[in-house]
Amino acid sequence: VFTAGKHSSTVSIMSADALQAIVVNHTHTYMRGLSIANRVWPASLRGKQQLCKDTETALLGISGSDILGGSGSSSHVICESCRFVSNMRQCIMLTKGATLDLQKCYVHANKPLWCGSPVKINGGATLTATNSMFASNEAYISSGAIDISGADSELRLHQSTFAQNLARNGNGGAIAVTQGAQVSISDNVWFTGNRADNSGGAIHVTGSGSVIEAHSNIVFSDNIGTVGGAVAATGNNVHVALRQTHITGTNRAFRGGALFVGDDAALSLYHSAVTGGHATNGGGIFVSVGGVANLSSCTLTGNTATGSGGAMEARTDSSITLLNTSIQGNVAPNAAGVRLEFASSLEVRDNSEISGNTETSLFDSRWWESESAGKSASGVDCAS
């Protein structure tokens, strides 16, 4: 157990074999220059997944009051210029109302064997990351970098980067949000090159009450998931609100190359651009099973579907509303602009435009060689 004071100097823990590195309980702590690297599980404890349930198994475990919302003291830890590198154990566990501020920190190439994501937040705890990088982390059946769950748990991201993180057989290449957790993202946060074998190449959000709010130059680029190359949102009372967000590069998925909204979840997209998405259905956005997508002052262009819905596709009682939004220059064999199926609806308002999209099925197998190829009036297709 280690507790650092206000004037702590650089601390390094490398290749030690103890179970835990640092545990903070009911304490306010400041750490600067902490480095934990190349940590593995003691041989005698490998394979005992049940040990992953509390802070004593994480390299940095922080716990607040034993009773959430109770009168006991909480923990507030500030970690400045800290590094968690190449560990095969969970790096950070934050729980029971504790608070952690990561400032100029580096979380890189960590691959927990059994304990889920490198960073875990639950029990009403709050993590704020500023000017920090989460890169090349990997987890199995969990998010590649951060897993946050539970009502009153919060994640706040500012001026940070998530790059090349991987969720093997899991959801959320960079971040998974579940069970009513709250996430706010602002001021130049980048998600690039993340991958999830399942849902949400960069971010997966599910569970009633879960919310993501992002604004001010948020970038999603070159992320890959099975559904939702950049972001996937599913479940009743789940809401994703993105403002001033650039979903660009080549985000890829089977459905929803950029964004997937399903199972009664809601998406609000404002003053944003979706470009370069690629999917079988819904090259830019796929909305399904009661999902709702509201777009205001947005641009969808350069998205591609190999099946249908070059820009957007909605299925099974889903709805799309466009306000002052442009859908142009997208490509698909059918409905290069928007495809609607199974009682889904589209409302186009306030100078929105769907035009100049390329429906490749209208032409022969060498359609691209024709000077007049591919310009349909709208690229909207409605099916039963």
QUIHU-V262880 format. One record per pair of residues at least 4 apart in sequence whose C-alpha atoms are under 7 Angstrom apart, sorted by the first residue. I is the first residue (numbers start at 1). J is the second residue. D is the distance in Angstrom with one decimal. If there is no record, write none. Layout:
BEGIN
I:J:D + I:J:D
END
This chain:
BEGIN
1:21:6.6 + 1:22:5.1 + 1:23:5.4 + 2:22:5.2 + 2:23:6.6 + 3:24:6.9 + 3:29:6.8 + 4:8:5.8 + 4:29:6.0 + 4:30:6.1 + 4:31:5.9 + 5:29:6.2 + 5:30:5.9 + 6:30:5.4 + 8:31:6.2 + 8:32:6.6 + 9:32:6.5 + 10:32:6.1 + 10:33:4.6 + 10:34:5.9 + 11:33:6.1 + 11:34:4.7 + 11:35:6.3 + 12:34:5.6 + 12:35:4.6 + 12:36:6.0 + 13:35:6.1 + 13:36:4.8 + 13:37:6.7 + 14:36:5.7 + 14:37:5.0 + 14:38:6.1 + 14:39:6.7 + 15:37:6.6 + 15:38:5.2 + 15:39:5.0 + 16:39:6.5 + 17:42:5.8 + 19:41:6.9 + 19:42:6.7 + 19:57:6.3 + 20:56:5.7 + 20:57:5.5 + 20:58:6.1 + 20:59:5.4 + 21:59:4.7 + 21:60:6.2 + 22:59:6.0 + 22:60:4.9 + 22:61:6.2 + 23:55:6.9 + 23:56:6.5 + 23:60:5.9 + 23:61:4.7 + 23:62:6.0 + 24:61:6.2 + 24:62:4.8 + 24:63:6.3 + 25:62:6.1 + 25:63:5.0 + 25:64:6.0 + 25:75:6.2 + 26:63:6.7 + 26:64:5.2 + 26:65:6.5 + 26:73:5.2 + 26:74:4.6 + 26:75:4.6 + 27:74:6.6 + 27:75:4.6 + 27:76:6.6 + 28:75:5.3 + 28:76:4.7 + 28:77:5.7 + 29:76:6.4 + 29:77:4.7 + 29:78:6.4 + 30:77:5.8 + 30:78:4.8 + 30:79:6.1 + 31:78:6.2 + 31:79:4.9 + 31:80:6.2 + 32:79:5.9 + 32:80:4.7 + 32:81:5.8 + 32:82:6.3 + 33:80:6.4 + 33:81:5.0 + 33:82:4.8 + 34:82:4.6 + 34:83:6.2 + 35:82:5.7 + 35:83:4.6 + 35:84:6.0 + 36:83:6.2 + 36:84:5.0 + 36:85:6.5 + 37:84:5.8 + 37:85:4.7 + 37:86:5.6 + 37:87:5.6 + 38:85:6.7 + 38:86:5.0 + 38:87:4.6 + 39:87:4.7 + 39:88:6.0 + 39:89:6.6 + 40:87:6.3 + 40:88:5.0 + 40:89:5.9 + 41:45:6.6 + 41:46:6.0 + 41:89:6.6 + 42:46:6.6 + 49:114:5.8 + 49:115:6.6 + 51:57:6.6 + 52:57:5.9 + 52:115:5.3 + 55:61:4.2 + 55:62:6.3 + 55:63:7.0 + 55:93:5.5 + 56:61:6.1 + 58:89:6.9 + 58:90:5.1 + 58:91:5.5 + 58:92:5.6 + 58:93:5.7 + 59:90:6.4 + 59:91:4.9 + 59:92:6.1 + 60:91:6.0 + 60:92:4.8 + 60:93:6.4 + 61:92:5.8 + 61:93:4.8 + 61:94:6.2 + 62:75:7.0 + 62:93:6.2 + 62:94:5.0 + 62:95:6.5 + 62:98:6.4 + 63:75:6.3 + 63:94:6.1 + 63:95:5.1 + 63:96:5.4 + 63:98:5.3 + 64:73:6.7 + 64:74:3.9 + 64:75:4.8 + 64:95:6.6 + 64:96:4.8 + 64:97:5.1 + 64:98:4.4 + 65:70:6.7 + 65:72:5.0 + 65:73:5.6 + 65:74:5.0 + 65:96:5.7 + 65:97:6.5 + 66:96:6.4 + 68:96:5.7 + 68:97:6.1 + 74:97:6.7 + 74:98:5.8 + 75:98:4.8 + 75:99:6.1 + 76:98:6.1 + 76:99:4.7 + 76:100:5.9 + 77:99:6.3 + 77:100:4.8 + 77:101:6.3 + 78:100:5.9 + 78:101:4.8 + 78:102:6.3 + 79:101:6.1 + 79:102:5.1 + 79:103:6.2 + 80:102:6.1 + 80:103:4.7 + 80:104:5.9 + 80:105:6.3 + 81:103:6.3 + 81:104:4.9 + 81:105:4.8 + 82:105:4.8 + 82:106:6.4 + 83:105:5.9 + 83:106:4.8 + 83:107:6.0 + 84:91:6.7 + 84:106:6.3 + 84:107:4.8 + 84:108:6.3 + 85:107:6.0 + 85:108:4.9 + 85:109:5.8 + 85:110:6.0 + 86:108:6.4 + 86:109:4.8 + 86:110:4.6 + 87:110:4.7 + 87:111:6.2 + 88:110:5.9 + 88:111:4.8 + 88:112:4.4 + 88:113:6.0 + 89:111:6.7 + 89:112:4.2 + 89:113:6.4 + 89:115:6.9 + 90:112:5.3 + 90:115:6.0 + 90:117:6.6 + 90:118:4.6 + 90:119:6.5 + 91:118:5.1 + 91:119:5.9 + 92:118:6.5 + 92:119:4.8 + 92:120:6.2 + 93:119:6.1 + 93:120:4.9 + 93:121:6.2 + 94:98:6.3 + 94:120:6.2 + 94:121:4.9 + 94:122:6.5 + 94:125:6.1 + 95:121:6.0 + 95:122:5.1 + 95:123:4.9 + 95:124:6.6 + 95:125:5.1 + 96:123:4.7 + 96:124:5.9 + 96:125:5.9 + 97:123:6.1 + 97:124:4.7 + 97:125:4.0 + 97:126:7.0 + 98:125:4.8 + 98:126:6.4 + 99:125:5.8 + 99:126:4.8 + 99:127:5.9 + 100:126:6.4 + 100:127:4.9 + 100:128:6.3 + 101:127:6.0 + 101:128:4.8 + 101:129:6.0 + 102:128:6.1 + 102:129:4.7 + 102:130:6.2 + 103:129:6.1 + 103:130:5.0 + 103:131:6.0 + 103:132:6.3 + 104:130:6.4 + 104:131:4.8 + 104:132:4.7 + 105:132:4.7 + 105:133:6.4 + 106:132:5.9 + 106:133:5.0 + 106:134:6.2 + 107:133:6.2 + 107:134:4.8 + 107:135:6.4 + 108:134:5.8 + 108:135:4.9 + 108:136:5.7 + 108:137:5.8 + 109:135:6.5 + 109:136:4.7 + 109:137:4.5 + 110:118:6.4 + 110:137:4.8 + 110:138:6.3 + 111:118:7.0 + 111:137:6.0 + 111:138:4.8 + 111:139:5.7 + 112:116:6.4 + 112:117:6.8 + 112:118:6.3 + 112:139:6.1 + 116:139:5.9 + 116:140:6.4 + 116:141:6.9 + 116:142:5.2 + 117:139:5.4 + 117:142:5.6 + 117:143:5.5 + 117:144:5.9 + 117:145:5.6 + 117:146:5.8 + 117:147:5.9 + 118:145:5.5 + 118:146:6.4 + 119:145:6.1 + 119:146:4.7 + 119:147:6.2 + 120:146:5.9 + 120:147:4.9 + 120:148:6.0 + 121:125:6.2 + 121:147:6.2 + 121:148:4.6 + 121:149:6.4 + 121:153:6.9 + 122:148:5.9 + 122:149:5.1 + 122:150:5.7 + 122:153:5.7 + 123:150:6.2 + 123:153:6.3 + 124:150:6.7 + 124:151:6.4 + 124:152:4.4 + 124:153:3.9 + 125:153:4.9 + 125:154:6.4 + 126:153:5.8 + 126:154:4.6 + 126:155:5.8 + 127:154:6.4 + 127:155:5.0 + 127:156:6.2 + 128:155:6.0 + 128:156:4.6 + 128:157:5.9 + 129:156:6.3 + 129:157:5.0 + 129:158:6.3 + 130:157:6.2 + 130:158:4.8 + 130:159:5.7 + 130:160:5.9 + 131:158:6.6 + 131:159:4.9 + 131:160:4.8 + 132:160:4.8 + 132:161:6.5 + 133:160:5.7 + 133:161:4.8 + 133:162:6.1 + 134:145:6.7 + 134:161:6.3 + 134:162:4.9 + 134:163:6.4 + 135:162:5.7 + 135:163:4.7 + 135:164:5.7 + 135:165:5.8 + 136:163:6.5 + 136:164:4.8 + 136:165:4.6 + 137:144:5.7 + 137:145:5.9 + 137:165:4.8 + 137:166:6.3 + 138:144:4.7 + 138:145:6.9 + 138:165:5.8 + 138:166:4.7 + 138:167:5.9 + 139:143:6.2 + 139:144:4.9 + 139:166:6.6 + 139:167:5.3 + 139:168:6.0 + 140:167:6.1 + 140:168:4.7 + 140:169:6.1 + 140:170:6.3 + 141:167:6.7 + 141:168:5.9 + 141:169:4.9 + 141:170:4.0 + 142:167:5.9 + 142:170:4.8 + 142:171:6.2 + 143:147:5.8 + 143:167:5.0 + 143:170:6.1 + 143:171:5.6 + 143:172:4.8 + 143:173:5.5 + 143:174:6.0 + 143:175:5.5 + 143:176:5.4 + 144:165:5.2 + 144:166:4.6 + 144:167:4.3 + 144:172:6.7 + 144:173:4.9 + 144:174:5.0 + 144:175:6.8 + 145:165:6.4 + 145:174:4.9 + 145:175:6.0 + 146:174:6.4 + 146:175:4.8 + 146:176:6.5 + 147:175:5.8 + 147:176:4.9 + 147:177:6.3 + 148:153:7.0 + 148:176:6.3 + 148:177:5.2 + 148:178:6.4 + 148:181:6.5 + 149:153:6.4 + 149:177:5.9 + 149:178:4.7 + 149:179:5.3 + 149:180:6.7 + 149:181:5.2 + 150:178:6.6 + 150:179:4.7 + 150:180:5.3 + 150:181:5.1 + 151:179:6.3 + 151:180:4.5 + 151:181:5.0 + 152:181:6.2 + 153:181:5.1 + 153:182:6.3 + 154:181:6.1 + 154:182:4.9 + 154:183:5.7 + 155:182:6.4 + 155:183:4.7 + 155:184:6.4 + 156:183:5.9 + 156:184:4.9 + 156:185:6.0 + 157:184:6.3 + 157:185:4.8 + 157:186:6.3 + 158:185:6.2 + 158:186:5.2 + 158:187:5.5 + 158:188:6.8 + 158:189:6.1 + 159:187:5.4 + 159:188:4.7 + 159:189:4.9 + 160:188:6.9 + 160:189:4.9 + 160:190:6.5 + 161:189:5.7 + 161:190:4.7 + 161:191:6.1 + 162:174:6.4 + 162:190:6.1 + 162:191:4.8 + 162:192:6.3 + 163:191:5.9 + 163:192:4.9 + 163:193:5.5 + 163:194:5.8 + 164:192:6.6 + 164:193:4.7 + 164:194:4.5 + 165:173:5.6 + 165:174:5.6 + 165:194:4.8 + 165:195:6.4 + 166:173:4.8 + 166:174:7.0 + 166:194:6.0 + 166:195:4.9 + 166:196:5.8 + 167:171:6.1 + 167:172:6.3 + 167:173:4.8 + 167:195:6.4 + 167:196:4.6 + 167:197:6.2 + 168:196:6.4 + 168:197:5.6 + 169:197:5.0 + 169:198:6.2 + 170:196:6.1 + 170:197:5.9 + 170:198:5.6 + 171:176:6.4 + 171:196:5.6 + 171:197:6.9 + 171:198:5.2 + 171:199:4.8 + 171:200:6.0 + 171:204:5.9 + 172:176:4.8 + 172:196:5.6 + 172:199:6.2 + 172:200:4.8 + 172:201:5.7 + 172:202:5.4 + 172:203:4.5 + 172:204:4.5 + 173:194:5.2 + 173:195:4.5 + 173:196:4.4 + 173:200:6.6 + 173:201:4.9 + 173:202:4.7 + 173:203:6.4 + 174:194:6.2 + 174:202:4.9 + 174:203:5.9 + 175:202:6.4 + 175:203:4.9 + 175:204:6.4 + 176:203:5.8 + 176:204:4.8 + 176:205:5.9 + 177:181:6.1 + 177:204:6.1 + 177:205:4.5 + 177:206:6.3 + 177:210:6.8 + 178:205:5.9 + 178:206:5.0 + 178:207:5.1 + 178:210:6.2 + 179:206:6.8 + 179:207:4.4 + 179:208:6.1 + 179:209:7.0 + 179:210:6.2 + 180:207:5.8 + 180:208:5.5 + 180:209:4.1 + 180:210:3.8 + 181:210:4.9 + 181:211:6.6 + 182:210:5.8 + 182:211:5.0 + 182:212:6.2 + 183:211:6.2 + 183:212:4.8 + 183:213:6.3 + 184:212:5.9 + 184:213:4.9 + 184:214:5.7 + 185:189:7.0 + 185:213:6.2 + 185:214:4.4 + 185:215:6.5 + 186:214:5.6 + 186:215:5.0 + 186:216:5.5 + 186:218:6.9 + 187:215:6.9 + 187:216:5.0 + 187:217:6.0 + 187:218:7.0 + 188:216:6.5 + 188:217:5.0 + 188:218:5.4 + 189:218:5.1 + 189:219:6.4 + 190:218:6.0 + 190:219:4.8 + 190:220:6.1 + 191:202:6.5 + 191:219:6.1 + 191:220:4.8 + 191:221:6.3 + 192:220:5.9 + 192:221:4.7 + 192:222:5.7 + 192:223:6.0 + 193:221:6.6 + 193:222:4.9 + 193:223:4.7 + 194:201:5.8 + 194:202:5.4 + 194:223:4.8 + 194:224:6.5 + 195:201:4.5 + 195:202:6.4 + 195:223:5.7 + 195:224:4.7 + 195:225:5.8 + 196:200:6.2 + 196:201:4.7 + 196:224:6.4 + 196:225:4.9 + 197:225:5.9 + 197:226:6.3 + 198:225:5.8 + 198:226:5.1 + 198:227:6.9 + 199:204:6.1 + 199:225:5.5 + 199:226:5.5 + 199:227:5.1 + 199:228:6.3 + 199:232:6.1 + 200:204:4.5 + 200:225:5.3 + 200:227:6.2 + 200:228:4.9 + 200:229:5.8 + 200:230:5.9 + 200:231:4.8 + 200:232:4.5 + 201:223:5.2 + 201:224:4.4 + 201:225:4.0 + 201:228:6.4 + 201:229:4.6 + 201:230:5.0 + 201:231:6.5 + 202:223:6.0 + 202:230:4.9 + 202:231:5.9 + 203:230:6.4 + 203:231:4.8 + 203:232:6.4 + 204:231:5.9 + 204:232:4.9 + 204:233:6.1 + 205:210:6.7 + 205:232:6.3 + 205:233:4.9 + 205:234:6.6 + 206:210:6.2 + 206:233:5.9 + 206:234:5.1 + 206:235:5.6 + 206:238:6.3 + 207:235:5.8 + 207:238:6.6 + 208:235:6.4 + 208:236:5.6 + 208:237:4.9 + 208:238:5.7 + 209:237:5.3 + 209:238:5.5 + 210:238:5.1 + 210:239:6.7 + 211:238:6.0 + 211:239:5.0 + 211:240:5.9 + 212:239:6.5 + 212:240:4.8 + 212:241:6.2 + 213:240:6.1 + 213:241:4.8 + 213:242:6.0 + 214:241:6.3 + 214:242:4.8 + 214:243:6.0 + 215:242:6.0 + 215:243:4.5 + 215:244:5.5 + 215:245:6.5 + 216:243:6.7 + 216:244:5.2 + 216:245:7.0 + 217:244:5.5 + 217:245:5.5 + 218:244:6.7 + 218:245:4.6 + 218:246:6.1 + 219:245:5.9 + 219:246:4.8 + 219:247:5.9 + 220:230:6.2 + 220:246:6.3 + 220:247:4.7 + 220:248:6.1 + 221:247:6.1 + 221:248:5.1 + 221:249:4.8 + 221:250:6.4 + 221:251:6.1 + 222:249:5.3 + 222:250:4.6 + 222:251:4.5 + 223:229:5.4 + 223:230:5.5 + 223:251:4.7 + 223:252:6.4 + 224:229:4.5 + 224:230:6.8 + 224:251:5.8 + 224:252:4.8 + 224:253:5.9 + 225:229:4.5 + 225:252:6.5 + 225:253:5.0 + 226:253:4.8 + 226:254:5.3 + 226:255:7.0 + 227:232:6.6 + 227:253:5.1 + 227:254:5.7 + 227:255:4.9 + 227:256:5.8 + 227:260:6.1 + 228:232:4.6 + 228:253:5.8 + 228:255:6.5 + 228:256:4.8 + 228:257:5.7 + 228:258:5.6 + 228:259:4.6 + 228:260:4.4 + 229:251:5.0 + 229:252:4.6 + 229:253:4.8 + 229:256:6.5 + 229:257:4.9 + 229:258:4.8 + 229:259:6.4 + 230:251:6.1 + 230:258:4.9 + 230:259:5.9 + 231:258:6.7 + 231:259:5.1 + 231:260:6.4 + 232:259:5.9 + 232:260:4.6 + 232:261:6.1 + 233:238:6.9 + 233:260:6.2 + 233:261:5.0 + 233:262:6.4 + 233:265:6.1 + 234:238:6.7 + 234:261:5.9 + 234:262:4.7 + 234:263:5.3 + 234:264:6.9 + 234:265:5.2 + 235:262:6.7 + 235:263:4.8 + 235:264:5.5 + 235:265:5.1 + 236:263:6.4 + 236:264:4.8 + 236:265:5.4 + 237:265:6.1 + 238:265:4.9 + 238:266:6.2 + 239:265:6.0 + 239:266:4.9 + 239:267:5.9 + 240:266:6.4 + 240:267:4.9 + 240:268:6.3 + 241:267:5.9 + 241:268:4.6 + 241:269:6.0 + 242:268:6.3 + 242:269:5.0 + 242:270:6.2 + 243:269:6.1 + 243:270:4.7 + 243:271:5.8 + 243:272:6.1 + 244:270:6.5 + 244:271:5.1 + 244:272:4.9 + 245:272:4.8 + 245:273:6.6 + 246:272:5.9 + 246:273:5.1 + 246:274:6.4 + 247:258:6.7 + 247:273:6.1 + 247:274:4.8 + 247:275:6.2 + 248:274:6.1 + 248:275:4.9 + 248:276:5.7 + 249:275:7.0 + 249:276:5.5 + 250:276:5.0 + 250:277:5.4 + 250:278:6.7 + 251:257:5.5 + 251:258:5.5 + 251:276:6.9 + 251:277:5.0 + 251:278:6.3 + 252:257:4.4 + 252:258:6.6 + 252:277:6.0 + 252:278:4.9 + 252:279:5.8 + 253:257:4.6 + 253:278:6.7 + 253:279:5.1 + 254:279:5.0 + 254:280:5.2 + 254:281:6.7 + 255:260:6.9 + 255:279:5.5 + 255:280:6.0 + 255:281:5.0 + 255:282:5.8 + 255:286:6.1 + 256:260:4.8 + 256:279:6.1 + 256:281:6.5 + 256:282:4.8 + 256:283:5.7 + 256:284:5.7 + 256:285:4.6 + 256:286:4.4 + 257:277:4.7 + 257:278:4.6 + 257:279:4.7 + 257:282:6.5 + 257:283:4.8 + 257:284:5.2 + 257:285:6.5 + 258:277:5.3 + 258:284:5.0 + 258:285:5.9 + 259:284:6.5 + 259:285:4.7 + 259:286:6.4 + 260:285:5.9 + 260:286:4.9 + 260:287:6.0 + 261:265:5.9 + 261:266:6.6 + 261:267:6.8 + 261:286:6.3 + 261:287:4.8 + 261:288:6.3 + 261:291:5.6 + 262:287:5.7 + 262:288:4.6 + 262:289:5.5 + 262:290:6.6 + 262:291:4.8 + 263:288:6.6 + 263:289:4.9 + 263:290:5.7 + 263:291:5.8 + 264:289:6.4 + 264:290:4.5 + 264:291:4.3 + 264:292:6.9 + 265:291:5.0 + 265:292:6.4 + 266:291:5.8 + 266:292:4.7 + 266:293:5.9 + 267:292:6.1 + 267:293:4.7 + 267:294:6.2 + 268:293:6.1 + 268:294:4.9 + 268:295:6.0 + 269:294:6.3 + 269:295:4.8 + 269:296:6.3 + 270:295:6.0 + 270:296:4.9 + 270:297:5.9 + 270:298:6.2 + 271:296:6.4 + 271:297:4.8 + 271:298:5.1 + 272:298:4.9 + 272:299:6.6 + 273:298:5.6 + 273:299:4.8 + 273:300:6.0 + 274:284:6.4 + 274:299:6.3 + 274:300:4.8 + 274:301:6.6 + 275:300:5.9 + 275:301:5.1 + 275:302:5.2 + 275:303:5.6 + 276:302:5.0 + 276:303:4.6 + 277:283:5.1 + 277:284:5.0 + 277:303:4.7 + 277:304:6.2 + 278:283:4.5 + 278:284:6.8 + 278:303:6.0 + 278:304:4.9 + 278:305:5.8 + 279:283:4.6 + 279:304:6.6 + 279:305:4.9 + 279:306:6.5 + 280:305:5.0 + 280:306:4.7 + 280:307:5.0 + 280:308:6.9 + 281:305:5.5 + 281:306:7.0 + 281:307:5.5 + 281:308:5.1 + 281:309:5.7 + 281:313:6.7 + 282:286:4.7 + 282:305:6.1 + 282:308:6.5 + 282:309:4.6 + 282:310:5.7 + 282:311:5.9 + 282:312:4.6 + 282:313:4.8 + 283:303:5.2 + 283:304:4.8 + 283:305:4.6 + 283:309:6.4 + 283:310:4.9 + 283:311:5.3 + 283:312:6.5 + 284:303:5.6 + 284:310:6.8 + 284:311:4.7 + 284:312:5.6 + 285:311:6.4 + 285:312:4.7 + 285:313:6.5 + 286:312:5.7 + 286:313:4.9 + 286:314:5.9 + 287:291:5.5 + 287:292:6.9 + 287:313:6.2 + 287:314:4.6 + 287:315:6.3 + 287:318:6.3 + 288:314:5.7 + 288:315:4.8 + 288:316:5.9 + 288:318:5.7 + 289:315:6.3 + 289:316:4.7 + 289:317:5.9 + 289:318:5.8 + 290:316:6.4 + 290:317:4.9 + 290:318:4.3 + 291:318:4.8 + 291:319:6.6 + 292:318:5.9 + 292:319:5.0 + 292:320:6.1 + 293:319:6.4 + 293:320:4.9 + 293:321:6.4 + 294:320:5.9 + 294:321:4.8 + 294:322:6.3 + 295:321:6.2 + 295:322:5.0 + 295:323:6.1 + 295:325:6.9 + 296:322:6.1 + 296:323:4.6 + 296:324:5.8 + 296:325:6.0 + 297:323:6.3 + 297:324:4.8 + 297:325:4.9 + 298:325:4.7 + 298:326:6.4 + 299:325:5.8 + 299:326:4.9 + 299:327:6.1 + 300:311:6.4 + 300:326:6.3 + 300:327:4.9 + 300:328:6.5 + 301:327:6.1 + 301:328:5.3 + 301:329:5.1 + 301:330:5.4 + 302:329:5.4 + 302:330:4.8 + 303:310:5.8 + 303:311:5.6 + 303:330:4.9 + 303:331:6.4 + 304:310:4.8 + 304:311:6.9 + 304:330:5.9 + 304:331:4.8 + 304:332:5.8 + 305:309:6.1 + 305:310:4.6 + 305:331:6.4 + 305:332:4.8 + 306:332:5.7 + 306:333:6.5 + 307:332:6.4 + 307:333:6.1 + 307:334:6.7 + 308:332:5.5 + 308:333:6.1 + 308:334:4.8 + 308:335:5.7 + 308:336:6.7 + 308:339:6.8 + 309:313:4.8 + 309:332:6.3 + 309:334:6.7 + 309:335:5.1 + 309:336:5.3 + 309:337:5.9 + 309:338:5.1 + 309:339:4.9 + 310:330:5.3 + 310:331:4.9 + 310:332:4.7 + 310:335:6.6 + 310:336:4.2 + 310:337:5.4 + 310:338:6.8 + 311:327:7.0 + 311:330:5.8 + 311:336:6.4 + 311:337:5.1 + 311:338:6.0 + 312:337:6.5 + 312:338:4.8 + 312:339:6.5 + 313:338:5.5 + 313:339:4.6 + 313:340:6.0 + 314:318:5.8 + 314:319:6.8 + 314:339:6.3 + 314:340:5.0 + 314:341:6.3 + 314:344:6.0 + 315:340:6.0 + 315:341:4.7 + 315:342:5.6 + 315:344:5.6 + 316:341:6.5 + 316:342:4.6 + 316:343:5.8 + 316:344:5.8 + 317:342:6.4 + 317:343:5.0 + 317:344:4.5 + 318:344:4.7 + 318:345:6.5 + 319:344:5.5 + 319:345:4.7 + 319:346:6.0 + 320:345:6.2 + 320:346:4.8 + 320:347:6.3 + 321:346:5.9 + 321:347:4.7 + 321:348:6.1 + 322:347:6.2 + 322:348:4.9 + 322:349:5.9 + 322:352:6.4 + 323:348:6.5 + 323:349:5.0 + 323:350:5.2 + 323:352:5.7 + 324:349:6.7 + 324:350:5.0 + 324:351:4.9 + 324:352:4.3 + 325:352:4.5 + 325:353:6.4 + 326:352:5.6 + 326:353:4.9 + 326:354:6.1 + 327:337:6.4 + 327:353:6.1 + 327:354:4.7 + 327:355:6.5 + 328:354:6.0 + 328:355:5.3 + 328:356:5.3 + 328:357:5.4 + 329:356:5.6 + 329:357:4.6 + 329:358:6.8 + 330:336:5.7 + 330:337:6.3 + 330:357:4.9 + 330:358:6.1 + 331:336:4.8 + 331:357:6.0 + 331:358:4.7 + 331:359:6.0 + 332:336:4.5 + 332:358:6.5 + 332:359:5.3 + 332:360:6.0 + 333:359:4.9 + 333:360:4.4 + 333:361:4.5 + 334:359:5.6 + 334:361:6.3 + 335:339:5.3 + 335:359:6.4 + 335:379:4.7 + 335:380:5.1 + 335:381:5.1 + 336:357:5.5 + 336:358:5.7 + 336:359:5.2 + 336:379:4.8 + 337:354:6.5 + 337:357:5.9 + 337:378:6.5 + 337:379:4.3 + 337:380:5.4 + 338:379:6.3 + 338:380:4.7 + 338:381:6.5 + 339:380:5.7 + 339:381:4.8 + 339:382:6.0 + 340:344:5.7 + 340:345:6.7 + 340:381:6.2 + 340:382:4.8 + 340:383:6.1 + 341:382:6.1 + 341:383:4.9 + 341:384:5.6 + 342:383:6.9 + 342:384:5.2 + 343:384:6.8 + 348:352:6.1 + 354:378:5.1 + 355:377:5.5 + 355:378:4.3 + 355:379:6.7 + 356:375:5.4 + 356:376:6.0 + 356:377:6.3 + 356:378:6.6 + 357:375:5.9 + 357:376:6.0 + 357:378:6.7 + 357:379:5.7 + 358:374:4.4 + 358:375:5.2 + 358:376:6.2 + 359:374:5.5 + 359:376:6.6 + 359:379:6.8 + 360:367:6.9 + 360:374:6.0 + 363:367:5.1 + 367:373:5.9 + 368:373:6.3
END
